[in-house]
Structure formats: structure tokens, C-alpha cells
Amino acid sequence: MDESLGSNQMAYLEKIRGKEIGGGPATILAIATANPPNCFQQDDFPDTYFRITNSDHMTQLKAKFKRICEKSTVKRRYIHLTEEMLTENPNLGSRKASLDARQDVLVKEIPKLGAKAASKAIEEWGRSKSDISHLVFCSYAGMDMPGADYQLVKLLGLKPSTKRFMLYHQGCFAGATALRLAKDLAENNRGARVLVVCAEITVVAFRGPSETHVDSLVGLALFGDGASSAIVGSNPETSVERPLFHIVSASQTIVPNSEGAMEGHLREIGLTFHLKDNVPMLIGNNIEKMLEESFQPLGISDWNSLFWVVHPGGPAILNQIEAKVRLNPQKLQASREVLTAGTKCVSEEIHSNVVVLGHYAVVATAEAPNATISAKVSSPYGNELHHMDSIATGDFAFTSRESGLYLACFWVGRNERGGEVTVELDWKTGIAAKDWNSVAKKEKIQLEGSVESIHENLMYLRGREAEMRNVSESTNARVVWFSFLSLGVCIGVSVLQLLHLKRYFHKKKLI
């Protein structure tokens, strides 16, 4: 009796398990980003930072911070913090106890910023938000109960039964961790659609400069505020969903001897960062070994054959990775573009010898009626195919010379001091790039010309045929008359020969 019950239970569990398994590799179905409206130019940030933190008297440290900002290669950043907020909460710019004030901002604003990115991703995805089954939310700040995941469900109007996962204090690897979890959820839950959201606001770590904690200036020069979102699922419904990337494999490891290299500690003054200057070297010395461990099961050892999206944690880290695994310079182009100017890039895989046409335009809004952007299109080898600055609309056209991922990158012009700019991009490749109305008109004209040419040829051939017929008939008549003449001559000659023979025989008295 017990054995039968156990067997039935196992069969039931296996049946449930079969229904739960997704049955296909995880696929990214939509991607979106969002930023707060407040934007700083990197060239101006050192002066602004030391002024709003009442630290202009620290001239040597200010000069050092300027050098750090210059080496960062960052051009512009979005930061939620404003001078008005600092005026209301002066402890945010100091090293005094201020965790409560920071939490008041973070608990409210992190879910809102995440919802902004998530709404864009859901719109791009094309399906109803009620089809979202799981939520993975990641942030290194704003820890609270209930968490940002709960707040996001309410802000977006998701189903109350949405299965939520909240990840705090993940740091620079937050996005990869969230996608790794989303992959497992999508592949092990049939029909699952996982909304992934990462939102970061640096209010938690913002404070005035300190001569004893110079390493914190590096973070101030690199980090900005923003949110990203993605929809992940397996077995996409291609009639509605547009799969972008497959998540084939996801792994994680610990860099040897890296303890203490990067740390963050939540204290009464907020989150304190500690960053050692050997971090780029640690990554560079271990990157190839970690790549080999991750890609060996996939049979991949040519690092230049991969499409690279590296967390842009600073130019020194990117330079180390590029040098240690001998990457072609264009392989980290996307990361460098994002690091440099908050650039938004769109990629398209295009075969060689394909015609590509593109049109882009800034969508005018009440907040930015005359906004302009810069645009650049580059090939898989890093060749610049199109580059325009400070324009509201533009076009590009080229024929692809090599196969691979082509990048179209856009960033706001230097004179645009904030706000969000929306760009519409119409990118056509191959057969879609043809203007079929013009082609049809051109083909009609060409067809009419061809018909007229054929008609002229037929008339010419008809005339030649008549001429040849006349020549043939004339020749035939002449041949007939010549035949009669030849026959008459032959008969006459024969008669003369007979008469000559008769006279000869009479003369010889033979007859």
C-alpha cells in the first residue's frame, strides 16, 4: 500500500515537472533603459561637486579630482541628486549621519526609476503586462520592507501573483546576476515571462570629498544614475515577440586574491565605497582563465569571434581586458561608447554586400522642443560609416562590406543640459531598403522602353523578311529562265552534233 502510494506520488511529481520545464533556451525579448532628468557634463562636474559640498577650499584635491574625471573618458552623466535636495538635506553632502534622509529618497525613487525603464521594455515587448509571470529586481541601495520589487508591482499594475525576487547590494555584476536568475526561471517554468529590472541611484553614496578616502573620488567620477530592463522567456511567440539574444550559458566565479579590492559598507553616513588601484590588474590577470572555464563547454576559444558587452567600469578595466585576451579594438566599442557619453546604441546583424538605409529623427517634446543629438554608425571592424553632430534628423546609407553587428549610436549634444530625448530610428536592410514605389515607376518606364524597342526590332525584321522574299522570288524567276535557256542550248548543240556526224559518215561512205 505504501509502495503504491509512493509510486503514484512520484508519477504525479514527474507529470508536474514535465509541465513546468520551459523546453527551450532563455531568450531576451525586449530591452529598455531610463535615466533621471538631471544631467551633468563631466567637464563641469568637479567645479559643481566641490561647490555644492562647500569644499572649494580643498584646491589640491579638486585638481586631483579633475584629473580623475579627465582620465575617466566619461563626457556626461545623469544624476538624480539636485542642489535643491542638498539644500533641504545638507547632511547628504557631508560625512555626518544621513542614512535616514538617503533612505527617504531611495525607497521612493528607485522603484519609480525602475518602473520607467520597465514600462518601455513592456511596450517594446508587445504583449500584455498581465503575461509577466516573474519579476527580478536588482539594486545596491534602498533596502526596505516591503522591497522595491513589491513597489514596482504596484506602480506597473502587475498581477498580485507575480513571483518576485529582490536582489540588493550586488554592485557592478548586478545585471549579469539578474539575467542569470532570469535564465533559470525562464527555462524551468513553461510559458514564463520574466521582467528584469536594475535601478541605481547614487544618493546612497554621495558625500563631500575626503583627503583620507581619495578612492571614493573614482566612484564619483564614473558612476551615474539609471535603470535598465529586459523581458526574458523561452519559446518566443514569433507572431508577437521579437527575440533579440539567446542566453546560452551563465556562470559566476571569484577572482583569486581579490578580497578587499572592492568593498561597500552601509554606515550611518550612507554607503561607503573602498576601491584599490589594483582592480584593473586583478581582472586583466585572470580574465582569460575565467573565459576558458566558461566557454570550454561551448567549444569556443577565439575571443574575437564573440560579441562583447562588458560592464563599463572604467577605461583601465576595458584596456586590461582588451590587452590580455588580444581583442580587436572594435570589440569593446559598445562599452566604450556607453562609458564615454551615455550613448544609446542599436545593433543589427547584417550580411556582406547588403544595402542599408537609415533615417533617424528627434521626437520634439514640450520639455525639449529643439533638442539635437549626435549620431554615429560603425561597421563590425570599427570603421565609421556615418557621423553627424548637433542635428535633429538625419539619414545614412551604405552597402555592407563585411558580415557582423553594425552599431548605430546616439547621444545628446553637449549643449543639451538635461532632459530625456527620444529618437525614432527607421533602419532598413536588404530587400526592405528598396523604395518599391520608385522601383515600380522605374520598372514601368523601363518596361515601356523595352516593349517599344521590341516593336521596332519586329518591324525591322518584318521589312528585312519582305526584302528577302522579293530577292528570293526574283532569284527563283531568273533561275527558271536560265534553266530554259540552258536546256535550249543543250538541245541545239545536240542537233548540231547529230548533223555533223551524219555528214561525216556520208563522206566516208559508211552509210
PEUR-V357326 format. One record per residue. N is the residue number from 1. D_CENTER is the distance of its C-alpha to the mean C-alpha in Angstrom with 2 decimals. Layout:
n:N d_center:D_CENTER
n:N d_center:D_CENTER
//
This chain:
n:1 d_center:59.70
n:2 d_center:57.35
n:3 d_center:55.83
n:4 d_center:55.23
n:5 d_center:53.61
n:6 d_center:51.37
n:7 d_center:50.39
n:8 d_center:49.57
n:9 d_center:47.47
n:10 d_center:45.47
n:11 d_center:44.95
n:12 d_center:43.83
n:13 d_center:41.38
n:14 d_center:39.95
n:15 d_center:39.62
n:16 d_center:37.74
n:17 d_center:35.51
n:18 d_center:34.71
n:19 d_center:33.66
n:20 d_center:31.45
n:21 d_center:29.36
n:22 d_center:25.94
n:23 d_center:26.20
n:24 d_center:22.64
n:25 d_center:19.79
n:26 d_center:17.78
n:27 d_center:14.50
n:28 d_center:11.86
n:29 d_center:12.35
n:30 d_center:10.90
n:31 d_center:9.42
n:32 d_center:11.15
n:33 d_center:12.83
n:34 d_center:16.25
n:35 d_center:18.67
n:36 d_center:22.41
n:37 d_center:23.82
n:38 d_center:25.68
n:39 d_center:24.04
n:40 d_center:25.66
n:41 d_center:25.41
n:42 d_center:25.75
n:43 d_center:28.62
n:44 d_center:30.57
n:45 d_center:29.87
n:46 d_center:32.68
n:47 d_center:35.30
n:48 d_center:34.11
n:49 d_center:33.92
n:50 d_center:37.40
n:51 d_center:38.86
n:52 d_center:37.77
n:53 d_center:38.86
n:54 d_center:42.18
n:55 d_center:41.68
n:56 d_center:42.26
n:57 d_center:45.33
n:58 d_center:43.27
n:59 d_center:42.78
n:60 d_center:42.18
n:61 d_center:39.54
n:62 d_center:37.89
n:63 d_center:37.86
n:64 d_center:36.32
n:65 d_center:33.59
n:66 d_center:32.82
n:67 d_center:32.46
n:68 d_center:30.13
n:69 d_center:27.91
n:70 d_center:27.94
n:71 d_center:27.00
n:72 d_center:24.12
n:73 d_center:22.08
n:74 d_center:20.96
n:75 d_center:21.50
n:76 d_center:21.24
n:77 d_center:21.09
n:78 d_center:21.59
n:79 d_center:24.72
n:80 d_center:26.51
n:81 d_center:29.92
n:82 d_center:32.05
n:83 d_center:35.45
n:84 d_center:37.02
n:85 d_center:36.01
n:86 d_center:37.54
n:87 d_center:40.66
n:88 d_center:41.06
n:89 d_center:40.38
n:90 d_center:41.52
n:91 d_center:41.35
n:92 d_center:37.52
n:93 d_center:37.83
n:94 d_center:40.57
n:95 d_center:41.26
n:96 d_center:43.46
n:97 d_center:43.06
n:98 d_center:40.31
n:99 d_center:38.52
n:100 d_center:39.79
n:101 d_center:38.48
n:102 d_center:35.04
n:103 d_center:34.95
n:104 d_center:35.96
n:105 d_center:32.85
n:106 d_center:30.40
n:107 d_center:31.70
n:108 d_center:31.22
n:109 d_center:28.08
n:110 d_center:25.73
n:111 d_center:25.79
n:112 d_center:25.42
n:113 d_center:22.30
n:114 d_center:20.85
n:115 d_center:21.91
n:116 d_center:20.12
n:117 d_center:16.67
n:118 d_center:17.85
n:119 d_center:19.08
n:120 d_center:15.77
n:121 d_center:14.21
n:122 d_center:17.33
n:123 d_center:17.19
n:124 d_center:13.71
n:125 d_center:15.03
n:126 d_center:17.95
n:127 d_center:20.75
n:128 d_center:23.61
n:129 d_center:23.50
n:130 d_center:26.70
n:131 d_center:24.80
n:132 d_center:23.40
n:133 d_center:25.66
n:134 d_center:24.59
n:135 d_center:23.40
n:136 d_center:22.37
n:137 d_center:22.71
n:138 d_center:22.49
n:139 d_center:23.99
n:140 d_center:26.23
n:141 d_center:28.55
n:142 d_center:30.47
n:143 d_center:32.18
n:144 d_center:34.46
n:145 d_center:36.09
n:146 d_center:34.87
n:147 d_center:31.46
n:148 d_center:28.26
n:149 d_center:27.25
n:150 d_center:30.41
n:151 d_center:29.90
n:152 d_center:26.37
n:153 d_center:27.86
n:154 d_center:30.37
n:155 d_center:28.06
n:156 d_center:25.75
n:157 d_center:28.69
n:158 d_center:27.57
n:159 d_center:30.21
n:160 d_center:32.78
n:161 d_center:32.50
n:162 d_center:28.84
n:163 d_center:28.92
n:164 d_center:27.85
n:165 d_center:27.04
n:166 d_center:27.25
n:167 d_center:26.25
n:168 d_center:27.72
n:169 d_center:27.85
n:170 d_center:25.04
n:171 d_center:24.03
n:172 d_center:21.08
n:173 d_center:20.32
n:174 d_center:20.23
n:175 d_center:16.64
n:176 d_center:17.12
n:177 d_center:20.53
n:178 d_center:19.49
n:179 d_center:16.95
n:180 d_center:19.74
n:181 d_center:22.16
n:182 d_center:19.97
n:183 d_center:19.65
n:184 d_center:23.45
n:185 d_center:24.04
n:186 d_center:21.95
n:187 d_center:23.53
n:188 d_center:27.02
n:189 d_center:27.35
n:190 d_center:27.32
n:191 d_center:25.30
n:192 d_center:23.96
n:193 d_center:21.03
n:194 d_center:20.22
n:195 d_center:19.04
n:196 d_center:17.78
n:197 d_center:18.33
n:198 d_center:18.62
n:199 d_center:20.50
n:200 d_center:22.25
n:201 d_center:24.92
n:202 d_center:26.76
n:203 d_center:30.04
n:204 d_center:31.15
n:205 d_center:31.31
n:206 d_center:32.11
n:207 d_center:35.60
n:208 d_center:37.62
n:209 d_center:37.73
n:210 d_center:40.10
n:211 d_center:41.69
n:212 d_center:42.01
n:213 d_center:38.34
n:214 d_center:36.57
n:215 d_center:33.67
n:216 d_center:32.62
n:217 d_center:31.85
n:218 d_center:28.93
n:219 d_center:27.24
n:220 d_center:28.17
n:221 d_center:26.53
n:222 d_center:23.17
n:223 d_center:22.60
n:224 d_center:21.63
n:225 d_center:21.39
n:226 d_center:18.53
n:227 d_center:17.24
n:228 d_center:14.21
n:229 d_center:14.34
n:230 d_center:13.14
n:231 d_center:15.06
n:232 d_center:16.02
n:233 d_center:18.43
n:234 d_center:19.80
n:235 d_center:20.94
n:236 d_center:18.70
n:237 d_center:20.60
n:238 d_center:18.73
n:239 d_center:20.88
n:240 d_center:19.24
n:241 d_center:16.28
n:242 d_center:12.94
n:243 d_center:12.01
n:244 d_center:8.43
n:245 d_center:9.71
n:246 d_center:13.38
n:247 d_center:15.01
n:248 d_center:17.53
n:249 d_center:19.40
n:250 d_center:19.89
n:251 d_center:22.59
n:252 d_center:24.22
n:253 d_center:26.96
n:254 d_center:29.09
n:255 d_center:29.31
n:256 d_center:33.00
n:257 d_center:35.21
n:258 d_center:32.60
n:259 d_center:34.74
n:260 d_center:35.09
n:261 d_center:32.35
n:262 d_center:30.29
n:263 d_center:32.04
n:264 d_center:32.01
n:265 d_center:35.20
n:266 d_center:35.87
n:267 d_center:39.09
n:268 d_center:41.07
n:269 d_center:39.35
n:270 d_center:35.90
n:271 d_center:33.40
n:272 d_center:34.34
n:273 d_center:31.98
n:274 d_center:33.40
n:275 d_center:31.41
n:276 d_center:33.06
n:277 d_center:32.29
n:278 d_center:31.99
n:279 d_center:28.72
n:280 d_center:26.61
n:281 d_center:29.36
n:282 d_center:29.47
n:283 d_center:25.80
n:284 d_center:26.14
n:285 d_center:29.33
n:286 d_center:27.99
n:287 d_center:24.34
n:288 d_center:25.18
n:289 d_center:27.71
n:290 d_center:25.39
n:291 d_center:22.73
n:292 d_center:25.57
n:293 d_center:26.74
n:294 d_center:23.39
n:295 d_center:22.42
n:296 d_center:25.96
n:297 d_center:26.19
n:298 d_center:23.16
n:299 d_center:24.79
n:300 d_center:22.14
n:301 d_center:23.60
n:302 d_center:21.64
n:303 d_center:19.28
n:304 d_center:17.76
n:305 d_center:16.72
n:306 d_center:14.20
n:307 d_center:10.56
n:308 d_center:11.43
n:309 d_center:10.32
n:310 d_center:13.77
n:311 d_center:15.28
n:312 d_center:16.10
n:313 d_center:19.78
n:314 d_center:21.14
n:315 d_center:21.32
n:316 d_center:24.21
n:317 d_center:22.34
n:318 d_center:19.44
n:319 d_center:22.22
n:320 d_center:24.11
n:321 d_center:21.35
n:322 d_center:20.57
n:323 d_center:24.32
n:324 d_center:25.44
n:325 d_center:23.20
n:326 d_center:23.29
n:327 d_center:19.62
n:328 d_center:18.81
n:329 d_center:18.02
n:330 d_center:14.54
n:331 d_center:13.50
n:332 d_center:13.43
n:333 d_center:12.08
n:334 d_center:9.12
n:335 d_center:11.94
n:336 d_center:14.41
n:337 d_center:12.63
n:338 d_center:12.36
n:339 d_center:15.91
n:340 d_center:17.30
n:341 d_center:16.74
n:342 d_center:14.88
n:343 d_center:12.03
n:344 d_center:9.15
n:345 d_center:6.02
n:346 d_center:3.67
n:347 d_center:2.83
n:348 d_center:5.87
n:349 d_center:8.57
n:350 d_center:11.71
n:351 d_center:15.27
n:352 d_center:17.77
n:353 d_center:20.07
n:354 d_center:17.96
n:355 d_center:18.44
n:356 d_center:15.46
n:357 d_center:16.31
n:358 d_center:14.56
n:359 d_center:16.22
n:360 d_center:15.38
n:361 d_center:17.98
n:362 d_center:18.83
n:363 d_center:20.37
n:364 d_center:23.80
n:365 d_center:25.21
n:366 d_center:28.64
n:367 d_center:27.43
n:368 d_center:25.62
n:369 d_center:27.20
n:370 d_center:26.62
n:371 d_center:23.38
n:372 d_center:21.61
n:373 d_center:18.34
n:374 d_center:17.27
n:375 d_center:14.50
n:376 d_center:13.42
n:377 d_center:11.76
n:378 d_center:12.05
n:379 d_center:12.53
n:380 d_center:12.01
n:381 d_center:15.43
n:382 d_center:14.68
n:383 d_center:16.72
n:384 d_center:16.42
n:385 d_center:16.36
n:386 d_center:16.61
n:387 d_center:17.60
n:388 d_center:19.41
n:389 d_center:20.84
n:390 d_center:22.48
n:391 d_center:21.85
n:392 d_center:21.47
n:393 d_center:20.20
n:394 d_center:19.15
n:395 d_center:18.37
n:396 d_center:17.05
n:397 d_center:18.02
n:398 d_center:18.08
n:399 d_center:18.76
n:400 d_center:16.54
n:401 d_center:18.81
n:402 d_center:17.05
n:403 d_center:14.88
n:404 d_center:11.58
n:405 d_center:7.92
n:406 d_center:8.16
n:407 d_center:6.70
n:408 d_center:8.02
n:409 d_center:9.23
n:410 d_center:11.95
n:411 d_center:14.77
n:412 d_center:18.18
n:413 d_center:21.11
n:414 d_center:23.69
n:415 d_center:26.28
n:416 d_center:24.40
n:417 d_center:26.03
n:418 d_center:24.23
n:419 d_center:23.16
n:420 d_center:19.85
n:421 d_center:18.36
n:422 d_center:16.46
n:423 d_center:14.69
n:424 d_center:14.61
n:425 d_center:12.34
n:426 d_center:13.69
n:427 d_center:11.85
n:428 d_center:14.26
n:429 d_center:14.61
n:430 d_center:17.81
n:431 d_center:20.47
n:432 d_center:18.66
n:433 d_center:18.77
n:434 d_center:22.57
n:435 d_center:24.69
n:436 d_center:26.96
n:437 d_center:29.56
n:438 d_center:30.09
n:439 d_center:30.01
n:440 d_center:32.57
n:441 d_center:34.75
n:442 d_center:34.60
n:443 d_center:35.34
n:444 d_center:38.23
n:445 d_center:39.76
n:446 d_center:39.32
n:447 d_center:40.91
n:448 d_center:43.82
n:449 d_center:44.42
n:450 d_center:44.37
n:451 d_center:46.86
n:452 d_center:49.12
n:453 d_center:49.03
n:454 d_center:49.92
n:455 d_center:52.75
n:456 d_center:54.13
n:457 d_center:54.04
n:458 d_center:55.86
n:459 d_center:58.50
n:460 d_center:58.99
n:461 d_center:59.38
n:462 d_center:61.79
n:463 d_center:63.90
n:464 d_center:63.91
n:465 d_center:64.93
n:466 d_center:67.86
n:467 d_center:68.90
n:468 d_center:68.82
n:469 d_center:70.83
n:470 d_center:73.48
n:471 d_center:73.72
n:472 d_center:73.99
n:473 d_center:76.72
n:474 d_center:78.64
n:475 d_center:78.44
n:476 d_center:79.62
n:477 d_center:82.61
n:478 d_center:83.57
n:479 d_center:83.33
n:480 d_center:85.69
n:481 d_center:88.23
n:482 d_center:87.96
n:483 d_center:88.58
n:484 d_center:91.73
n:485 d_center:92.94
n:486 d_center:92.37
n:487 d_center:94.24
n:488 d_center:97.17
n:489 d_center:97.40
n:490 d_center:97.44
n:491 d_center:100.20
n:492 d_center:102.27
n:493 d_center:102.01
n:494 d_center:103.02
n:495 d_center:106.12
n:496 d_center:107.15
n:497 d_center:106.81
n:498 d_center:109.02
n:499 d_center:111.69
n:500 d_center:111.64
n:501 d_center:112.17
n:502 d_center:115.02
n:503 d_center:116.87
n:504 d_center:116.35
n:505 d_center:117.80
n:506 d_center:120.83
n:507 d_center:121.51
n:508 d_center:121.60
n:509 d_center:123.70
n:510 d_center:121.29
n:511 d_center:121.37
//
